[in-house]
Every structure is written in structure tokens, then in C-alpha cells.
Amino acid sequence: MAYHKLYNDLFSYTLVYVEIDEDARLIRRTFDNKLPSVSEEVNQYNYTKQEVTAAFENEIKWLTKLEGSKFIPELISYDLESQTVIQRYYEPSCLITQKMPKVEEVVELYYFFKSHNLNKINGSLSNMSFNESQLIAFDFKHATERPKNNEKEIFNYSQWLIKIDPSLPEILTKIIYE
């Protein structure tokens, strides 16, 4: 396998070192507060080792709970000691490709999250991609169970998902309270 470090400066990223093996179609994400993130920043928010471990454990919780869904990249493996996750890699994020999901695709995704009692919290375009024509979401380190953090989830809609379509915040907020 030939992993190379993923880098982009389109956004400020936190606490995960990311490598991609495009030939094998794998992405390896290591949770470590001493390694550079995708944007080359190292622990800009001063996360403790305990906070990084909690984020990794939360990621694993949600990846295993959602495993097998068409909305989540295939989970290949994870290592508790190195706090590393390996998943199937399909293509760069929507932020990089500028490939915008349709409103209906995002609504279907967020109904799926609701069916699993999940508030994603960080649903930005940098955490979405496509597996061929299927919208997928990744990066669940900040996710919580509903109704915890409903306010943060709604803020996420107006901060990030409005960039897909201005109608999404209202549509997705209604889903929370249905």
C-alpha cells in the first residue's frame, strides 16, 4: 500500500491526520493531537490526549452503529492502540470537487441520521462525498445522540448545509421536531 498525506488549505481541520491510498481506494485517519491535520495545523484548539481519545471512540461508536449503510464509507478496520480508522475511499470531499448534493439526497441522509438517533453536528461539504452517485457522509467524531445538541445541529444546518441550498436549514430543522 502506498499512502500519501492528504492536504488542502480550503478549510481549517482539527485533530485527525489523514492519508489516502488511491490505488487501493483506502483512507486512513489517525486521531492524534501531535500530528498535522489536513490543513497542516497541529492541535490548534489544544485538545488533550483524553479529548482526542474520546473523539476517536465516538467515531468508532458511530461507524460501527451505522456500518453497512449506503450513506457511510465502508469500514475496513480500526486500531484502538494507534487510534486509526481505515475506510473505503471513493473520491475527494464535495468541498474539493464542488460536486453539490441535491436537496433530496441531503434530506434522505438526515432522515437516516434521525432513524439512528444521531445529530451529526459537522455536516459540512468537507465531510460529504459520493460513492459513484450515492451521497455519503463521514467524520462522526463530534456526533451525539438526539436530542442532545439539537441546537448545535440546527446551527450546523445554517452554517454549512445552507451552502448546498438555502431551503435546507428549514427543511432539516423540521425533521428534528417531527
N, CA and C atoms as an extended XYZ file, in Angstrom:
534
Properties=species:S:1:pos:R:3:atomname:S:1:resname:S:1:resid:I:1 pbc="F F F"
N         0.841       -1.185        0.000 N   MET     1
C         0.000        0.000        0.000 CA  MET     1
C         0.879        1.239        0.000 C   MET     1
N         0.426        2.239       -0.726 N   ALA     2
C         1.196        3.469       -0.837 CA  ALA     2
C         0.323        4.648       -0.408 C   ALA     2
N         0.310        4.888        0.878 N   TYR     3
C        -0.449        6.026        1.394 CA  TYR     3
C         0.331        7.312        1.195 C   TYR     3
N        -0.394        8.389        0.913 N   HIS     4
C         0.214        9.717        0.919 CA  HIS     4
C        -0.669       10.637        1.752 C   HIS     4
N        -0.043       11.614        2.368 N   LYS     5
C        -0.747       12.538        3.242 CA  LYS     5
C        -1.717       13.393        2.439 C   LYS     5
N        -2.928       13.507        2.950 N   LEU     6
C        -3.925       14.374        2.330 CA  LEU     6
C        -3.716       15.797        2.835 C   LEU     6
N        -3.720       16.731        1.915 N   TYR     7
C        -3.558       18.143        2.269 CA  TYR     7
C        -4.503       18.988        1.444 C   TYR     7
N        -5.147       19.938        2.083 N   ASN     8
C        -5.794       21.035        1.374 CA  ASN     8
C        -5.916       22.211        2.313 C   ASN     8
N        -5.935       23.380        1.758 N   ASP     9
C        -5.999       24.596        2.569 CA  ASP     9
C        -7.324       25.330        2.378 C   ASP     9
N        -8.354       24.589        1.974 N   LEU    10
C        -9.665       25.202        1.759 CA  LEU    10
C       -10.419       25.451        3.058 C   LEU    10
N        -9.967       24.830        4.111 N   PHE    11
C       -10.722       24.845        5.360 CA  PHE    11
C        -9.753       24.521        6.478 C   PHE    11
N       -10.072       24.904        7.678 N   SER    12
C        -9.256       24.562        8.836 CA  SER    12
C        -9.785       23.263        9.442 C   SER    12
N        -8.940       22.277        9.541 N   TYR    13
C        -9.334       20.962       10.047 CA  TYR    13
C        -8.709       20.728       11.409 C   TYR    13
N        -9.261       19.770       12.144 N   THR    14
C        -8.789       19.533       13.502 CA  THR    14
C        -8.472       18.072       13.762 C   THR    14
N        -7.550       17.805       14.573 N   LEU    15
C        -7.161       16.583       15.267 CA  LEU    15
C        -7.106       15.260       14.544 C   LEU    15
N        -7.188       15.224       13.238 N   VAL    16
C        -7.054       13.954       12.537 CA  VAL    16
C        -6.019       14.089       11.424 C   VAL    16
N        -5.067       13.175       11.447 N   TYR    17
C        -4.056       13.068       10.399 CA  TYR    17
C        -4.616       12.123        9.342 C   TYR    17
N        -4.635       12.550        8.082 N   VAL    18
C        -5.323       11.789        7.037 CA  VAL    18
C        -4.353       11.415        5.921 C   VAL    18
N        -4.409       10.131        5.545 N   GLU    19
C        -3.607        9.618        4.436 CA  GLU    19
C        -4.528        8.842        3.490 C   GLU    19
N        -4.200        8.875        2.203 N   ILE    20
C        -5.006        8.192        1.197 CA  ILE    20
C        -4.115        7.284        0.355 C   ILE    20
N        -4.632        6.100        0.079 N   ASP    21
C        -4.031        5.204       -0.901 CA  ASP    21
C        -5.038        5.119       -2.048 C   ASP    21
N        -4.810        5.921       -3.076 N   GLU    22
C        -5.779        5.999       -4.171 CA  GLU    22
C        -5.846        4.707       -4.972 C   GLU    22
N        -4.722        3.997       -5.102 N   ASP    23
C        -4.732        2.733       -5.844 CA  ASP    23
C        -5.589        1.688       -5.140 C   ASP    23
N        -5.454        1.589       -3.840 N   ALA    24
C        -6.236        0.620       -3.063 CA  ALA    24
C        -7.608        1.177       -2.674 C   ALA    24
N        -7.826        2.462       -2.937 N   ARG    25
C        -9.076        3.154       -2.598 CA  ARG    25
C        -9.360        3.087       -1.095 C   ARG    25
N        -8.330        3.487       -0.318 N   LEU    26
C        -8.446        3.490        1.138 CA  LEU    26
C        -8.067        4.853        1.691 C   LEU    26
N        -8.711        5.200        2.791 N   ILE    27
C        -8.357        6.407        3.532 CA  ILE    27
C        -8.059        5.985        4.964 C   ILE    27
N        -6.931        6.459        5.481 N   ARG    28
C        -6.510        6.132        6.851 CA  ARG    28
C        -6.509        7.423        7.654 C   ARG    28
N        -7.254        7.409        8.739 N   ARG    29
C        -7.385        8.592        9.590 CA  ARG    29
C        -6.856        8.244       10.981 C   ARG    29
N        -5.853        8.996       11.439 N   THR    30
C        -5.248        8.765       12.747 CA  THR    30
C        -5.576        9.935       13.654 C   THR    30
N        -6.167        9.618       14.796 N   PHE    31
C        -6.560       10.632       15.784 CA  PHE    31
C        -5.376       10.844       16.721 C   PHE    31
N        -4.752       12.020       16.602 N   ASP    32
C        -3.551       12.295       17.379 CA  ASP    32
C        -3.375       13.808       17.489 C   ASP    32
N        -3.195       14.312       18.695 N   ASN    33
C        -3.058       15.757       18.878 CA  ASN    33
C        -1.635       16.260       18.615 C   ASN    33
N        -0.745       15.390       18.145 N   LYS    34
C         0.623       15.800       17.848 CA  LYS    34
C         0.942       15.733       16.342 C   LYS    34
N         0.011       15.214       15.548 N   LEU    35
C         0.216       15.117       14.100 CA  LEU    35
C        -0.534       16.236       13.387 C   LEU    35
N        -0.055       16.657       12.217 N   PRO    36
C        -0.750       17.730       11.491 CA  PRO    36
C        -2.070       17.240       10.895 C   PRO    36
N        -3.043       18.131       10.864 N   SER    37
C        -4.326       17.846       10.236 CA  SER    37
C        -4.196       18.038        8.725 C   SER    37
N        -5.298       17.870        8.017 N   VAL    38
C        -5.306       18.036        6.563 CA  VAL    38
C        -4.819       19.423        6.160 C   VAL    38
N        -5.113       20.430        6.983 N   SER    39
C        -4.698       21.803        6.673 CA  SER    39
C        -3.336       22.159        7.273 C   SER    39
N        -2.602       21.128        7.712 N   GLU    40
C        -1.241       21.273        8.257 CA  GLU    40
C        -1.187       21.853        9.669 C   GLU    40
N        -2.311       22.162       10.261 N   GLU    41
C        -2.314       22.689       11.619 CA  GLU    41
C        -2.134       21.539       12.605 C   GLU    41
N        -1.429       21.824       13.684 N   VAL    42
C        -1.219       20.818       14.716 CA  VAL    42
C        -1.923       21.286       15.982 C   VAL    42
N        -3.004       20.602       16.314 N   ASN    43
C        -3.735       20.808       17.564 CA  ASN    43
C        -4.022       22.281       17.855 C   ASN    43
N        -4.578       22.955       16.892 N   GLN    44
C        -4.826       24.397       17.029 CA  GLN    44
C        -5.802       24.736       18.155 C   GLN    44
N        -6.626       23.764       18.582 N   TYR    45
C        -7.586       24.035       19.657 CA  TYR    45
C        -7.152       23.443       20.996 C   TYR    45
N        -5.903       23.008       21.074 N   ASN    46
C        -5.313       22.492       22.307 CA  ASN    46
C        -6.094       21.328       22.913 C   ASN    46
N        -6.482       20.367       22.076 N   TYR    47
C        -7.148       19.165       22.556 CA  TYR    47
C        -6.189       18.353       23.409 C   TYR    47
N        -6.690       17.856       24.515 N   THR    48
C        -5.894       16.961       25.347 CA  THR    48
C        -5.903       15.566       24.736 C   THR    48
N        -4.998       14.723       25.172 N   LYS    49
C        -4.959       13.332       24.712 CA  LYS    49
C        -6.299       12.650       25.037 C   LYS    49
N        -6.877       12.965       26.193 N   GLN    50
C        -8.160       12.374       26.592 CA  GLN    50
C        -9.281       12.815       25.652 C   GLN    50
N        -9.280       14.071       25.243 N   GLU    51
C       -10.303       14.563       24.307 CA  GLU    51
C       -10.155       13.917       22.929 C   GLU    51
N        -8.921       13.714       22.502 N   VAL    52
C        -8.672       13.060       21.218 CA  VAL    52
C        -9.135       11.608       21.282 C   VAL    52
N        -8.835       10.943       22.372 N   THR    53
C        -9.280        9.552       22.552 CA  THR    53
C       -10.803        9.481       22.569 C   THR    53
N       -11.444       10.415       23.247 N   ALA    54
C       -12.918       10.442       23.274 CA  ALA    54
C       -13.480       10.657       21.866 C   ALA    54
N       -12.856       11.511       21.074 N   ALA    55
C       -13.304       11.750       19.697 CA  ALA    55
C       -13.141       10.482       18.862 C   ALA    55
N       -12.019        9.796       19.015 N   PHE    56
C       -11.793        8.534       18.307 CA  PHE    56
C       -12.842        7.498       18.716 C   PHE    56
N       -13.066        7.357       20.001 N   GLU    57
C       -14.046        6.381       20.482 CA  GLU    57
C       -15.448        6.714       19.975 C   GLU    57
N       -15.777        7.988       19.901 N   ASN    58
C       -17.072        8.397       19.371 CA  ASN    58
C       -17.171        8.059       17.881 C   ASN    58
N       -16.093        8.284       17.163 N   GLU    59
C       -16.048        7.933       15.736 CA  GLU    59
C       -16.326        6.437       15.556 C   GLU    59
N       -15.659        5.615       16.330 N   ILE    60
C       -15.832        4.160       16.229 CA  ILE    60
C       -17.256        3.764       16.613 C   ILE    60
N       -17.783        4.378       17.644 N   LYS    61
C       -19.165        4.086       18.068 CA  LYS    61
C       -20.127        4.259       16.900 C   LYS    61
N       -20.045        5.406       16.224 N   TRP    62
C       -20.986        5.698       15.151 CA  TRP    62
C       -20.677        4.899       13.887 C   TRP    62
N       -19.409        4.698       13.569 N   LEU    63
C       -19.080        3.907       12.379 CA  LEU    63
C       -19.573        2.477       12.512 C   LEU    63
N       -19.448        1.897       13.698 N   THR    64
C       -19.914        0.521       13.874 CA  THR    64
C       -21.440        0.462       13.932 C   THR    64
N       -22.056        1.468       14.529 N   LYS    65
C       -23.521        1.501       14.593 CA  LYS    65
C       -24.127        1.666       13.196 C   LYS    65
N       -23.496        2.455       12.339 N   LEU    66
C       -24.031        2.759       11.010 CA  LEU    66
C       -23.456        1.859        9.913 C   LEU    66
N       -22.572        0.943       10.302 N   GLU    67
C       -21.867        0.092        9.347 CA  GLU    67
C       -22.848       -0.644        8.421 C   GLU    67
N       -22.483       -0.685        7.153 N   GLY    68
C       -23.298       -1.371        6.159 CA  GLY    68
C       -24.296       -0.477        5.450 C   GLY    68
N       -24.424        0.758        5.894 N   SER    69
C       -25.351        1.694        5.266 CA  SER    69
C       -24.779        2.228        3.961 C   SER    69
N       -25.650        2.533        3.036 N   LYS    70
C       -25.218        3.136        1.771 CA  LYS    70
C       -24.715        4.560        1.973 C   LYS    70
N       -24.999        5.151        3.133 N   PHE    71
C       -24.631        6.540        3.401 CA  PHE    71
C       -23.245        6.710        4.037 C   PHE    71
N       -22.595        5.613        4.385 N   ILE    72
C       -21.341        5.669        5.136 CA  ILE    72
C       -20.267        4.897        4.374 C   ILE    72
N       -19.050        5.435        4.280 N   PRO    73
C       -17.984        4.675        3.625 CA  PRO    73
C       -17.758        3.342        4.345 C   PRO    73
N       -17.426        2.333        3.569 N   GLU    74
C       -17.163        1.014        4.132 CA  GLU    74
C       -16.047        1.094        5.174 C   GLU    74
N       -16.297        0.536        6.347 N   LEU    75
C       -15.291        0.463        7.408 CA  LEU    75
C       -14.440       -0.775        7.160 C   LEU    75
N       -13.148       -0.583        6.912 N   ILE    76
C       -12.230       -1.688        6.644 CA  ILE    76
C       -11.670       -2.220        7.956 C   ILE    76
N       -11.159       -1.306        8.790 N   SER    77
C       -10.597       -1.720       10.075 CA  SER    77
C       -10.377       -0.498       10.952 C   SER    77
N       -10.140       -0.779       12.224 N   TYR    78
C        -9.706        0.270       13.135 CA  TYR    78
C        -8.788       -0.343       14.173 C   TYR    78
N        -7.909        0.480       14.719 N   ASP    79
C        -6.940        0.025       15.706 CA  ASP    79
C        -7.048        0.906       16.939 C   ASP    79
N        -7.390        0.297       18.060 N   LEU    80
C        -7.589        1.058       19.296 CA  LEU    80
C        -6.290        1.652       19.821 C   LEU    80
N        -5.199        0.934       19.681 N   GLU    81
C        -3.928        1.417       20.220 CA  GLU    81
C        -3.415        2.650       19.470 C   GLU    81
N        -3.420        2.597       18.155 N   SER    82
C        -2.919        3.724       17.364 CA  SER    82
C        -4.003        4.762       17.075 C   SER    82
N        -5.259        4.437       17.461 N   GLN    83
C        -6.408        5.308       17.214 CA  GLN    83
C        -6.518        5.655       15.729 C   GLN    83
N        -6.484        4.599       14.919 N   THR    84
C        -6.531        4.727       13.466 CA  THR    84
C        -7.760        4.024       12.911 C   THR    84
N        -8.377        4.679       11.938 N   VAL    85
C        -9.528        4.130       11.226 CA  VAL    85
C        -9.160        4.041        9.745 C   VAL    85
N        -9.463        2.896        9.122 N   ILE    86
C        -9.289        2.757        7.681 CA  ILE    86
C       -10.660        2.496        7.074 C   ILE    86
N       -11.004        3.319        6.081 N   GLN    87
C       -12.279        3.192        5.389 CA  GLN    87
C       -12.038        3.177        3.886 C   GLN    87
N       -13.064        2.750        3.164 N   ARG    88
C       -13.027        2.806        1.705 CA  ARG    88
C       -13.009        4.283        1.298 C   ARG    88
N       -12.200        4.605        0.310 N   TYR    89
C       -12.105        5.967       -0.229 CA  TYR    89
C       -12.716        5.961       -1.624 C   TYR    89
N       -13.622        6.886       -1.872 N   TYR    90
C       -14.328        6.927       -3.153 CA  TYR    90
C       -13.851        8.079       -4.024 C   TYR    90
N       -13.920        9.282       -3.480 N   GLU    91
C       -13.457       10.469       -4.208 CA  GLU    91
C       -13.290       11.590       -3.187 C   GLU    91
N       -12.633       12.685       -3.573 N   PRO    92
C       -12.468       13.799       -2.626 CA  PRO    92
C       -13.825       14.336       -2.140 C   PRO    92
N       -13.773       15.094       -1.086 N   SER    93
C       -14.991       15.651       -0.497 CA  SER    93
C       -15.693       16.599       -1.469 C   SER    93
N       -16.955       16.845       -1.186 N   CYS    94
C       -17.739       17.782       -2.004 CA  CYS    94
C       -17.129       19.182       -1.978 C   CYS    94
N       -16.473       19.540       -0.884 N   LEU    95
C       -15.819       20.844       -0.810 CA  LEU    95
C       -14.739       20.953       -1.876 C   LEU    95
N       -13.989       19.886       -2.071 N   ILE    96
C       -12.894       19.896       -3.044 CA  ILE    96
C       -13.416       19.755       -4.466 C   ILE    96
N       -14.332       18.829       -4.686 N   THR    97
C       -14.820       18.572       -6.054 CA  THR    97
C       -15.847       19.605       -6.505 C   THR    97
N       -16.442       20.314       -5.539 N   GLN    98
C       -17.533       21.256       -5.817 CA  GLN    98
C       -18.754       20.547       -6.413 C   GLN    98
N       -18.830       19.251       -6.204 N   LYS    99
C       -19.979       18.459       -6.634 CA  LYS    99
C       -21.029       18.565       -5.534 C   LYS    99
N       -22.103       19.276       -5.819 N   MET   100
C       -23.123       19.552       -4.807 CA  MET   100
C       -24.199       18.471       -4.775 C   MET   100
N       -24.500       17.972       -3.582 N   PRO   101
C       -25.615       17.031       -3.477 CA  PRO   101
C       -26.933       17.745       -3.732 C   PRO   101
N       -27.917       16.982       -4.156 N   LYS   102
C       -29.259       17.519       -4.344 CA  LYS   102
C       -29.948       17.619       -2.987 C   LYS   102
N       -30.893       18.525       -2.880 N   VAL   103
C       -31.642       18.699       -1.637 CA  VAL   103
C       -32.235       17.368       -1.197 C   VAL   103
N       -32.827       16.623       -2.120 N   GLU   104
C       -33.466       15.346       -1.779 CA  GLU   104
C       -32.465       14.355       -1.189 C   GLU   104
N       -31.238       14.365       -1.702 N   GLU   105
C       -30.205       13.460       -1.191 CA  GLU   105
C       -29.838       13.814        0.252 C   GLU   105
N       -29.714       15.102        0.523 N   VAL   106
C       -29.369       15.543        1.874 CA  VAL   106
C       -30.515       15.238        2.837 C   VAL   106
N       -31.736       15.472        2.400 N   VAL   107
C       -32.906       15.177        3.244 CA  VAL   107
C       -32.956       13.682        3.557 C   VAL   107
N       -32.728       12.836        2.565 N   GLU   108
C       -32.709       11.387        2.797 CA  GLU   108
C       -31.612       11.012        3.796 C   GLU   108
N       -30.436       11.613        3.651 N   LEU   109
C       -29.324       11.362        4.564 CA  LEU   109
C       -29.702       11.738        5.994 C   LEU   109
N       -30.323       12.894        6.164 N   TYR   110
C       -30.655       13.350        7.514 CA  TYR   110
C       -31.845       12.595        8.117 C   TYR   110
N       -32.731       12.052        7.306 N   TYR   111
C       -33.743       11.118        7.823 CA  TYR   111
C       -33.064        9.840        8.307 C   TYR   111
N       -32.056        9.398        7.566 N   PHE   112
C       -31.274        8.233        8.005 CA  PHE   112
C       -30.625        8.509        9.360 C   PHE   112
N       -29.994        9.683        9.508 N   PHE   113
C       -29.396       10.033       10.797 CA  PHE   113
C       -30.456       10.014       11.898 C   PHE   113
N       -31.619       10.587       11.621 N   LYS   114
C       -32.686       10.617       12.618 CA  LYS   114
C       -33.111        9.204       12.988 C   LYS   114
N       -33.191        8.320       12.017 N   SER   115
C       -33.599        6.936       12.300 CA  SER   115
C       -32.610        6.219       13.212 C   SER   115
N       -31.392        6.738       13.301 N   HIS   116
C       -30.369        6.183       14.193 CA  HIS   116
C       -30.122        7.084       15.411 C   HIS   116
N       -31.043        8.024       15.615 N   ASN   117
C       -30.972        8.903       16.786 CA  ASN   117
C       -29.675        9.709       16.828 C   ASN   117
N       -29.250       10.191       15.674 N   LEU   118
C       -27.939       10.826       15.509 CA  LEU   118
C       -28.057       12.297       15.137 C   LEU   118
N       -27.362       13.134       15.864 N   ASN   119
C       -27.082       14.509       15.454 CA  ASN   119
C       -25.629       14.513       14.981 C   ASN   119
N       -25.408       14.766       13.706 N   LYS   120
C       -24.056       14.688       13.133 CA  LYS   120
C       -23.165       15.835       13.607 C   LYS   120
N       -23.718       17.005       13.778 N   ILE   121
C       -23.046       18.227       14.247 CA  ILE   121
C       -22.155       18.867       13.184 C   ILE   121
N       -21.324       18.104       12.480 N   ASN   122
C       -20.411       18.710       11.496 CA  ASN   122
C       -20.703       18.198       10.085 C   ASN   122
N       -21.838       18.602        9.548 N   GLY   123
C       -22.266       18.140        8.233 CA  GLY   123
C       -21.789       19.009        7.085 C   GLY   123
N       -20.617       19.539        7.169 N   SER   124
C       -20.129       20.431        6.115 CA  SER   124
C       -19.799       19.662        4.841 C   SER   124
N       -19.618       20.388        3.764 N   LEU   125
C       -19.242       19.787        2.488 CA  LEU   125
C       -17.901       19.075        2.563 C   LEU   125
N       -17.065       19.450        3.511 N   SER   126
C       -15.771       18.771        3.680 CA  SER   126
C       -15.940       17.382        4.285 C   SER   126
N       -17.142       17.070        4.770 N   ASN   127
C       -17.432       15.763        5.373 CA  ASN   127
C       -18.483       14.983        4.588 C   ASN   127
N       -18.608       15.317        3.308 N   MET   128
C       -19.503       14.600        2.400 CA  MET   128
C       -18.751       14.308        1.113 C   MET   128
N       -19.162       13.228        0.482 N   SER   129
C       -18.577       12.843       -0.803 CA  SER   129
C       -19.600       11.978       -1.529 C   SER   129
N       -19.157       11.352       -2.592 N   PHE   130
C       -20.027       10.450       -3.334 CA  PHE   130
C       -19.317        9.129       -3.580 C   PHE   130
N       -20.088        8.062       -3.485 N   ASN   131
C       -19.686        6.740       -3.940 CA  ASN   131
C       -20.471        6.535       -5.226 C   ASN   131
N       -19.826        6.851       -6.337 N   GLU   132
C       -20.494        6.941       -7.634 CA  GLU   132
C       -21.586        8.003       -7.513 C   GLU   132
N       -22.857        7.621       -7.570 N   SER   133
C       -23.912        8.639       -7.479 CA  SER   133
C       -24.546        8.711       -6.083 C   SER   133
N       -24.052        7.908       -5.144 N   GLN   134
C       -24.626        7.868       -3.801 CA  GLN   134
C       -23.916        8.852       -2.867 C   GLN   134
N       -24.683        9.774       -2.292 N   LEU   135
C       -24.138       10.693       -1.299 CA  LEU   135
C       -23.714        9.907       -0.058 C   LEU   135
N       -22.519       10.196        0.438 N   ILE   136
C       -22.032        9.583        1.675 CA  ILE   136
C       -21.551       10.670        2.622 C   ILE   136
N       -21.585       10.342        3.898 N   ALA   137
C       -21.104       11.257        4.941 CA  ALA   137
C       -20.029       10.539        5.752 C   ALA   137
N       -19.097       11.308        6.241 N   PHE   138
C       -18.041       10.740        7.082 CA  PHE   138
C       -17.657       11.762        8.134 C   PHE   138
N       -16.842       11.351        9.066 N   ASP   139
C       -16.358       12.174       10.176 CA  ASP   139
C       -17.447       12.344       11.232 C   ASP   139
N       -17.493       11.380       12.139 N   PHE   140
C       -18.516       11.352       13.184 CA  PHE   140
C       -17.938       11.613       14.578 C   PHE   140
N       -16.755       12.210       14.628 N   LYS   141
C       -16.106       12.403       15.927 CA  LYS   141
C       -16.877       13.339       16.860 C   LYS   141
N       -17.694       14.238       16.313 N   HIS   142
C       -18.459       15.173       17.144 CA  HIS   142
C       -19.940       14.794       17.258 C   HIS   142
N       -20.336       13.702       16.626 N   ALA   143
C       -21.748       13.307       16.610 CA  ALA   143
C       -22.247       13.000       18.029 C   ALA   143
N       -23.548       13.230       18.223 N   THR   144
C       -24.171       12.933       19.513 CA  THR   144
C       -25.524       12.265       19.275 C   THR   144
N       -26.046       11.683       20.337 N   GLU   145
C       -27.394       11.126       20.264 CA  GLU   145
C       -28.397       12.252       20.447 C   GLU   145
N       -29.515       12.146       19.735 N   ARG   146
C       -30.604       13.109       19.897 CA  ARG   146
C       -31.263       12.866       21.247 C   ARG   146
N       -31.810       13.856       21.894 N   PRO   147
C       -31.916       15.247       21.487 CA  PRO   147
C       -30.712       16.096       21.899 C   PRO   147
N       -29.688       15.449       22.488 N   LYS   148
C       -28.513       16.212       22.903 CA  LYS   148
C       -27.957       16.986       21.709 C   LYS   148
N       -27.682       18.241       21.935 N   ASN   149
C       -27.062       19.128       20.938 CA  ASN   149
C       -27.953       19.437       19.746 C   ASN   149
N       -29.263       19.397       19.927 N   ASN   150
C       -30.142       19.808       18.818 CA  ASN   150
C       -29.806       21.220       18.349 C   ASN   150
N       -29.474       22.106       19.279 N   GLU   151
C       -29.158       23.495       18.904 CA  GLU   151
C       -27.912       23.551       18.023 C   GLU   151
N       -26.889       22.745       18.366 N   LYS   152
C       -25.673       22.707       17.545 CA  LYS   152
C       -25.976       22.125       16.171 C   LYS   152
N       -26.849       21.127       16.128 N   GLU   153
C       -27.211       20.516       14.851 CA  GLU   153
C       -27.913       21.537       13.964 C   GLU   153
N       -28.829       22.304       14.528 N   ILE   154
C       -29.547       23.330       13.762 CA  ILE   154
C       -28.583       24.422       13.296 C   ILE   154
N       -27.652       24.801       14.158 N   PHE   155
C       -26.621       25.769       13.757 CA  PHE   155
C       -25.825       25.225       12.567 C   PHE   155
N       -25.494       23.937       12.613 N   ASN   156
C       -24.781       23.277       11.525 CA  ASN   156
C       -25.534       23.452       10.206 C   ASN   156
N       -26.847       23.329       10.248 N   TYR   157
C       -27.646       23.486        9.026 CA  TYR   157
C       -27.468       24.880        8.435 C   TYR   157
N       -27.543       25.891        9.299 N   SER   158
C       -27.469       27.270        8.790 CA  SER   158
C       -26.031       27.685        8.473 C   SER   158
N       -25.059       27.014        9.077 N   GLN   159
C       -23.658       27.335        8.835 CA  GLN   159
C       -23.124       26.639        7.579 C   GLN   159
N       -23.439       25.356        7.423 N   TRP   160
C       -22.814       24.550        6.382 CA  TRP   160
C       -23.770       24.115        5.272 C   TRP   160
N       -24.914       23.576        5.657 N   LEU   161
C       -25.785       22.965        4.653 CA  LEU   161
C       -26.547       23.985        3.822 C   LEU   161
N       -26.639       25.199        4.307 N   ILE   162
C       -27.253       26.277        3.518 CA  ILE   162
C       -26.464       26.522        2.227 C   ILE   162
N       -25.182       26.146        2.231 N   LYS   163
C       -24.351       26.324        1.044 CA  LYS   163
C       -24.781       25.401       -0.099 C   LYS   163
N       -25.465       24.322        0.253 N   ILE   164
C       -25.994       23.418       -0.759 CA  ILE   164
C       -27.269       24.005       -1.355 C   ILE   164
N       -28.147       24.463       -0.453 N   ASP   165
C       -29.407       25.076       -0.894 CA  ASP   165
C       -29.975       25.874        0.274 C   ASP   165
N       -30.457       27.088        0.032 N   PRO   166
C       -30.975       27.928        1.125 CA  PRO   166
C       -32.204       27.341        1.836 C   PRO   166
N       -32.879       26.395        1.209 N   SER   167
C       -34.064       25.805        1.841 CA  SER   167
C       -33.715       24.725        2.873 C   SER   167
N       -32.494       24.215        2.847 N   LEU   168
C       -32.147       23.078        3.707 CA  LEU   168
C       -32.258       23.339        5.207 C   LEU   168
N       -31.816       24.470        5.730 N   PRO   169
C       -31.939       24.649        7.186 CA  PRO   169
C       -33.376       24.484        7.684 C   PRO   169
N       -34.316       25.067        6.995 N   GLU   170
C       -35.708       24.965        7.424 CA  GLU   170
C       -36.226       23.526        7.296 C   GLU   170
N       -35.929       22.886        6.188 N   ILE   171
C       -36.378       21.501        5.966 CA  ILE   171
C       -35.802       20.574        7.034 C   ILE   171
N       -34.505       20.676        7.283 N   LEU   172
C       -33.855       19.777        8.224 CA  LEU   172
C       -34.233       20.069        9.669 C   LEU   172
N       -34.496       21.324        9.989 N   THR   173
C       -34.950       21.662       11.340 CA  THR   173
C       -36.314       21.023       11.604 C   THR   173
N       -37.170       21.023       10.611 N   LYS   174
C       -38.488       20.376       10.764 CA  LYS   174
C       -38.323       18.877       11.045 C   LYS   174
N       -37.353       18.250       10.397 N   ILE   175
C       -37.114       16.815       10.612 CA  ILE   175
C       -36.769       16.537       12.075 C   ILE   175
N       -36.001       17.413       12.687 N   ILE   176
C       -35.636       17.219       14.098 CA  ILE   176
C       -36.872       17.127       14.970 C   ILE   176
N       -37.859       17.960       14.689 N   TYR   177
C       -39.018       18.081       15.594 CA  TYR   177
C       -40.235       17.269       15.139 C   TYR   177
N       -40.105       16.475       14.072 N   GLU   178
C       -41.221       15.637       13.625 CA  GLU   178
C       -41.495       14.526       14.628 C   GLU   178
